[in-house]
Amino acid sequence: MAPVALLGRVIGTADALVAARIVTAVVGAMNAALVALALRRRGVLAMCAGGLAMSLFPLAASALAQDELEPYVVLFSLLAIVVAFWRPQPSTRRLVLAGILVGVATTVKLVAALPAGMLVLVFLPEIRRMRAVAAGAVVGFVLPCLPFFIAAPSAFVREVFFDQLGRNDRVTVSFGTRIEMIMGIGSPANVSRGGTGELLLSVLAGATVAVYLVCIRRMTRFEWYVALSAVAVIVEYNVSKEFFDHYAYYPAMYLSLVFGIVCSRLRDRVAPMVPTKGIWLRGLRAGCAVGVALVATLIVLGIPHIVGYEYRYVAGSTLPAGPIDAALPAGACVVSDQVTVLLEANRFDPARPGCPAIIDNYATFIADDDENPPPGANIPMSFIDLWKSYFAKSDAVVLSSAYSSWIPSDAFLSLWFAANFRRVVAGDSNVDVYVNEHHSS
């Protein structure tokens, strides 16, 4: 997104945000194509099954509609898989490149670290190939991070590793709910509470393990890598303290690959047992036609569910630039509880020296106390005073809700804010705009 951010300096952050979302949508399409490409050695059936599973994943909208990290960690992970397993015996150069790509995926999101390790281990006992992947992974991770580490080594280690690993969301998500979301059959708004996720996982996991066990003697490195990475990522996301709907997009990639492999393996087992002469051949063709028609019907029937979720996901979207521009002059120093609001209104960059530059509201909580994310409890007075200083320096404050949990508050700060700010926009495009009485002319 760095090139798009630089473009925003020229065309404005609002148009750059549109460009970023277009790029993310293209990346989403590329991911589905790369899943199919990664399965090319398993045949057309595997390619179609895996590619369709990825492209029709219901919760993809959660990751693709708001420029999350998941589409990009999936992109680099899939590129690494395609490069590493393009040939049965990859060259050292290919493995170094695959390692670099999976290392870059890890810089996007640390959750890719376990699959990166699996990519090294899957080449046992060939030490030369393992070293090539490991060396590439180190280069792919270190080089992008090196400038930030040199600029602030202690802050880099704390914020990238310890703060992220120590995040403790107060809204817990059960194992069953996480599984339902990972498999695309549920979302935060409509997941079931009756153990459907555990039951479905048990059935599908059992079927998948059975297929893998039957074919275990003939499994390729690629199939071992996909299976081990899928298990590792699912475990990783269930051990994590936090889980959001867009997180499901990353494990969905591995499950799509598993689905394609299982479909092709079942074909390999069943095909030799089917007679291919006379009436049996006609019956086989008729059965295949019925199967294709059934799959097509299921896809068509599933489209309303997918589109319905995506429609509900973006239904509340608004354009806050209009009411903000009508209420505030150009060049006003503005603070908000949601950075995206300021991006959409071309008000993200500090208007003048001394204007608070808040890049990520959530990160301000984590940087202060990684065990106390919003909505925080027992917030220290020093952190509240910090936000009070932001308000005092600003000409206006834009809130996405009247009692936003993305800003620390207590009774004293609320009274001070009410005494010093006047609301000039109430709920228009889902934002409230307050002007600083001491700065207004």
Secondary structure, DSSP 8 states (H G I E B T S, - for coil): -HHHHHHHHHH-HHHHHHHHHHHHHHHHHHHHHHHHHHTGGG-HHHHHHHHHHHHT-TTHHHHHTTT-SHHHHHHHHHHHHHHHTSSSS--HHHHHHHHHHHHHHHHH-GGGHHHHHHHHHTTTT-HHHHHHHHHHHHHHHHHHHHHHHHH-HHHHHIIIIIHHHT---SS---HHHHHHHHTTS--TTT--SSSHHHHHHHHHHHHHHHHHHHTGGG--HHHHHHHHHHHHHHHHHHHSS---GGGGHHHHHHHHHHHHHHHHHHHHHHGGGS--SHHHHHHHHHHHHHHHHHHHHHHHHHHHHHHHHHHHHHTT---THHHHHHHS-TT--EEES-HHHHHHTT--S-SSTTS---S-HHHHHHHH-TT--SS-SS--HHHHHHHHHHHHH-SEEEESSTT-TTS---HHHHHHHHHHEEEEEEEETTEEEEEETTT--
